[in-house]
Amino acid sequence: MFNLSEYETVDSRIHQFYGEYKDGRIVTEMELIDMDKGLCVFKAYIYKDSVRTMPDATGYADGSRKDRGVDAQFWINNAETSSIGRALANLGLSAKGKRPSAEEMAQVNATKTVTPRVAKPPVQDVVPEQDYWTTPVNEYMKVVDAPVSLEKAMENIAAVMGTGEAVEAPSCEHGHMQWREGQKNGKAWGGYFCNTAISSAHRCPTKWYNLGSDGKFAPQKPRA
């Protein structure tokens, strides 16, 4: 951003010009490029006295209509003012190194690119973590990925069941058996089931587990 207080206004340059050249003249002319798009160009002519036919200095400024600010309505007026300020600077009525007027630098500040703020992502509802192997299918919310290996699956089952037998899932003649658990009549049940797709009459016997008082499953002891 520029410090506008370090630059002269066009108004101060005009007063300085007429203070030095009592018979001076300032003449402007406009070329309207496109009214619909809001584009124009101004040229200012500076004469040190009333009898001169050739200008002592000239200055150009383009104007464009903006969506907001003073250039939304007064873009033509501001373009004319800028052309006068530029012409007076060309005549020498400007501080050294400060040829642009305060009005011109204000437009530079207004058109500086502003980095848009990055919108924060909306706050998501916190979903409790679920275990892929122990959550019923119709309740699994996919908040974690399924284990990618059998070893990882064994670790998860062992952590849930807390028993050495869970380190290796039992197998039957159709391959690894699948762990299932639930409740019936208020009593928890669990066991490894044959994972074959054939009819129940040809499935291997289920290996049942009992839920102990410590909240962990243990293999069901064979009945005597």
C-alpha positions as CSV (number, residue, x, y, z in Angstrom):
1,M,0.0,0.0,0.0
2,F,1.2,3.5,-0.8
3,N,1.2,6.4,1.7
4,L,-1.2,8.9,-0.1
5,S,0.0,11.7,2.2
6,E,3.3,11.7,0.3
7,Y,1.6,12.6,-3.0
8,E,0.1,15.9,-4.1
9,T,-3.6,16.1,-5.0
10,V,-4.6,17.3,-8.5
11,D,-6.4,20.2,-6.9
12,S,-3.2,21.5,-5.3
13,R,-1.4,21.3,-8.6
14,I,-4.2,23.3,-10.3
15,H,-4.0,26.0,-7.7
16,Q,-0.2,26.1,-8.1
17,F,-0.5,26.4,-11.9
18,Y,-2.9,29.3,-11.8
19,G,-0.8,30.9,-9.1
20,E,2.2,30.9,-11.4
21,Y,0.3,31.5,-14.7
22,K,-2.5,34.0,-14.2
23,D,-3.6,33.7,-17.9
24,G,-3.0,30.0,-18.2
25,R,-5.6,27.6,-19.5
26,I,-6.4,23.9,-18.9
27,V,-8.3,22.2,-21.6
28,T,-9.5,18.5,-21.7
29,E,-11.0,16.3,-24.3
30,M,-12.5,12.8,-24.0
31,E,-12.6,9.8,-26.3
32,L,-15.4,7.5,-25.2
33,I,-14.2,4.0,-26.1
34,D,-17.2,2.0,-24.9
35,M,-20.0,3.4,-22.8
36,D,-21.6,0.0,-22.2
37,K,-18.3,-1.5,-20.9
38,G,-17.4,1.8,-19.2
39,L,-14.2,2.7,-21.0
40,C,-12.8,6.1,-21.9
41,V,-9.6,8.1,-22.5
42,F,-9.0,11.7,-21.5
43,K,-6.3,14.1,-22.8
44,A,-5.5,17.3,-21.0
45,Y,-3.7,20.3,-22.6
46,I,-1.9,22.9,-20.5
47,Y,-1.3,26.5,-21.8
48,K,0.8,29.0,-19.9
49,D,-1.2,31.9,-21.3
50,S,-4.3,32.6,-23.3
51,V,-2.6,33.4,-26.6
52,R,-0.6,30.2,-27.0
53,T,-1.8,27.9,-29.8
54,M,0.5,25.0,-28.9
55,P,0.1,23.4,-25.5
56,D,3.1,23.6,-23.1
57,A,2.3,20.1,-21.7
58,T,-0.2,17.3,-22.2
59,G,-1.3,14.3,-20.2
60,Y,-3.4,11.2,-20.8
61,A,-5.5,9.1,-18.5
62,D,-7.8,6.2,-19.1
63,G,-11.0,5.6,-17.2
64,S,-13.0,2.4,-16.4
65,R,-16.2,1.9,-14.6
66,K,-15.9,-0.2,-11.5
67,D,-18.5,-2.2,-9.5
68,R,-17.9,-0.3,-6.3
69,G,-16.3,2.8,-4.9
70,V,-16.2,6.3,-6.5
71,D,-15.5,4.8,-10.0
72,A,-18.9,3.1,-9.9
73,Q,-20.5,6.5,-10.8
74,F,-17.7,9.0,-11.3
75,W,-15.3,7.1,-13.5
76,I,-15.4,9.7,-16.3
77,N,-14.8,12.6,-13.8
78,N,-11.9,10.7,-12.2
79,A,-10.3,10.0,-15.6
80,E,-10.5,13.7,-16.5
81,T,-8.9,14.7,-13.1
82,S,-6.1,12.2,-13.6
83,S,-5.3,13.5,-17.1
84,I,-5.0,17.0,-15.7
85,G,-2.8,15.9,-12.9
86,R,-0.5,14.0,-15.3
87,A,-0.3,17.1,-17.7
88,L,0.6,19.4,-14.8
89,A,3.3,16.9,-13.7
90,N,4.6,17.0,-17.2
91,L,4.7,20.8,-16.9
92,G,6.9,20.4,-13.8
93,L,4.3,21.0,-11.1
94,S,5.1,17.9,-9.1
95,A,7.6,17.0,-6.4
96,K,10.7,15.1,-7.6
97,G,10.0,11.4,-7.8
98,K,6.2,11.9,-7.1
99,R,4.8,12.4,-10.6
100,P,1.6,10.5,-10.0
101,S,-1.1,12.4,-8.1
102,A,-2.7,11.3,-4.9
103,E,-5.8,10.4,-6.9
104,E,-3.9,8.1,-9.2
105,M,-2.1,6.4,-6.3
106,A,-5.5,5.9,-4.5
107,Q,-6.7,4.0,-7.6
108,V,-3.6,1.8,-7.4
109,N,-4.3,1.0,-3.8
110,A,-7.9,0.2,-4.6
111,T,-7.0,-2.2,-7.4
112,K,-4.3,-4.1,-5.6
113,T,-5.0,-7.8,-5.6
114,V,-6.3,-9.0,-2.3
115,T,-5.6,-12.7,-1.5
116,P,-9.0,-14.2,-0.7
117,R,-9.4,-15.9,2.7
118,V,-9.5,-19.6,2.5
119,A,-12.9,-20.7,3.9
120,K,-12.6,-23.1,6.8
121,P,-14.2,-26.5,6.2
122,P,-17.5,-27.0,8.0
123,V,-17.2,-28.7,11.3
124,Q,-18.1,-32.3,10.9
125,D,-20.1,-34.2,13.5
126,V,-17.8,-36.4,15.5
127,V,-18.6,-40.1,14.7
128,P,-17.3,-42.6,17.2
129,E,-14.7,-44.9,15.9
130,Q,-15.9,-48.3,14.8
131,D,-14.2,-51.6,14.4
132,Y,-14.7,-53.2,11.0
133,W,-14.9,-56.8,12.3
134,T,-17.2,-56.4,15.4
135,T,-19.7,-53.8,14.1
136,P,-22.9,-55.2,12.5
137,V,-23.0,-54.7,8.8
138,N,-26.1,-52.4,8.9
139,E,-24.5,-50.2,11.5
140,Y,-21.0,-49.8,10.0
141,M,-20.5,-46.1,9.1
142,K,-17.2,-46.6,7.2
143,V,-15.2,-44.3,9.5
144,V,-12.2,-46.6,9.3
145,D,-11.0,-48.8,6.5
146,A,-11.2,-52.5,6.6
147,P,-8.0,-54.3,7.5
148,V,-6.0,-55.0,4.4
149,S,-4.4,-58.3,5.7
150,L,-5.4,-61.4,7.6
151,E,-2.7,-60.7,10.2
152,K,-4.3,-57.3,10.9
153,A,-7.7,-58.9,11.2
154,M,-6.3,-61.4,13.8
155,E,-4.8,-58.6,15.8
156,N,-8.2,-56.8,15.9
157,I,-10.0,-59.9,17.0
158,A,-7.5,-60.7,19.6
159,A,-7.8,-57.2,21.0
160,V,-11.5,-57.5,21.2
161,M,-11.7,-61.0,22.6
162,G,-8.6,-60.9,24.8
163,T,-7.8,-64.6,24.3
164,G,-4.9,-66.5,22.8
165,E,-7.2,-68.6,20.7
166,A,-8.1,-65.5,18.7
167,V,-4.6,-65.1,17.4
168,E,-5.3,-67.6,14.7
169,A,-8.9,-67.9,13.4
170,P,-10.0,-71.5,13.3
171,S,-10.5,-73.1,9.9
172,C,-12.8,-75.8,8.5
173,E,-12.8,-77.7,5.3
174,H,-14.1,-74.6,3.5
175,G,-11.4,-72.2,4.7
176,H,-11.1,-69.6,7.5
177,M,-14.2,-69.4,9.7
178,Q,-16.0,-66.1,10.3
179,W,-16.5,-64.6,13.8
180,R,-20.1,-63.5,14.6
181,E,-21.6,-62.3,17.8
182,G,-24.9,-60.9,19.1
183,Q,-27.6,-61.2,21.8
184,K,-30.6,-63.5,22.1
185,N,-33.1,-63.3,25.0
186,G,-30.7,-60.8,26.7
187,K,-27.8,-63.2,26.6
188,A,-24.6,-62.5,24.6
189,W,-23.5,-65.2,22.1
190,G,-20.4,-65.5,19.8
191,G,-18.7,-68.0,17.7
192,Y,-16.8,-68.9,14.5
193,F,-19.1,-69.9,11.6
194,C,-18.4,-71.8,8.4
195,N,-18.0,-69.2,5.7
196,T,-19.2,-71.3,2.8
197,A,-22.0,-70.2,0.6
198,I,-23.6,-73.7,0.3
199,S,-26.8,-74.6,2.2
200,S,-26.7,-74.8,6.0
201,A,-27.0,-78.5,5.9
202,H,-23.5,-78.8,4.4
203,R,-21.8,-76.1,6.6
204,C,-19.2,-77.1,9.2
205,P,-20.2,-77.0,12.9
206,T,-20.0,-73.7,14.6
207,K,-17.2,-73.2,17.2
208,W,-19.1,-71.4,20.0
209,Y,-17.7,-69.0,22.6
210,N,-19.0,-67.9,26.0
211,L,-18.9,-64.3,27.3
212,G,-17.1,-64.3,30.7
213,S,-17.6,-62.0,33.7
214,D,-14.6,-60.0,32.5
215,G,-16.4,-59.0,29.3
216,K,-14.3,-61.2,27.1
217,F,-15.2,-64.2,25.0
218,A,-13.6,-67.6,25.7
219,P,-14.0,-70.9,23.8
220,Q,-17.0,-72.9,25.0
221,K,-15.9,-76.0,26.9
222,P,-17.2,-79.3,25.5
223,R,-20.0,-80.8,27.5
224,A,-19.2,-83.9,29.5
